């Protein structure tokens, strides 16, 4: 699995990272993308999957995110 992606805070273009993003629990076919934001938001992680993009989102608005991809 190759992770090429973008990270965005839902509906808040001016949100800032306070930590990360970085990868945790990396396996051959998954990883957890971890990061912190300066305000509580739902965050989305997009990764390239061949020619398509896949999107994963955090489940709750928070400042700390651990998104399984």
N, C-alpha and C positions, 0 to 999 in steps of 0.2 A: 504494500500500500504506500503510495506516495501522496503526501498531503501538500497540496498547493491550494491556497485559499485566501479568503478574506474574512475579516471579523467585523461585525457591525453591531451597534447597539440599536435596537428597534426604536424607530421614530425619534431618535436623538442624534443628529449628525455631529453635535459638538461634544459628545461623551469622550472622556479620555481614559486610557489605560493607566492604572496605578501599579499594576504588576502583570508580567507576561505579555503576550500569550506564550505558553510553553506546553509541552506534551508530557503526559503521565500514562502509565500502564500501557505502553506501546506493545502491540503484538503484530503478527503478520497481516491481520485484517481489521484491526481497530486501534483506537487510541482515545484518550481523554484530553481534550483541549482545556487548559485551565488558565484563567485570567481574572483580574479584578478591574472594576470600573469605578469612576469617581462618584457615581450615583446609582441607586437601585434601578435596574432596567432588565427587561427580557433581552437576551443577546442571541445572535444568530452566527453560526459558523458555516461557511460555504467551502466545499472542497471540489476539486476537479475529479471527475470520475470518467476518464476517457474524454470524449468530446462534450459531455454533459456536466452540469454542476449539480451537486447535491447539497441540500441545506439542512442543518440541524439547529435546534433552538434550545435554550435553557427553559426550564419549566416554570420558573417564578421570577418576578422582578427582584433582583438582588444585586449587591456589589461584587460578590464572589461567584464565579461561574466555573462549573465542571461539566463540559458538554461532551457526551460520548459520540464519537464518529466512527 
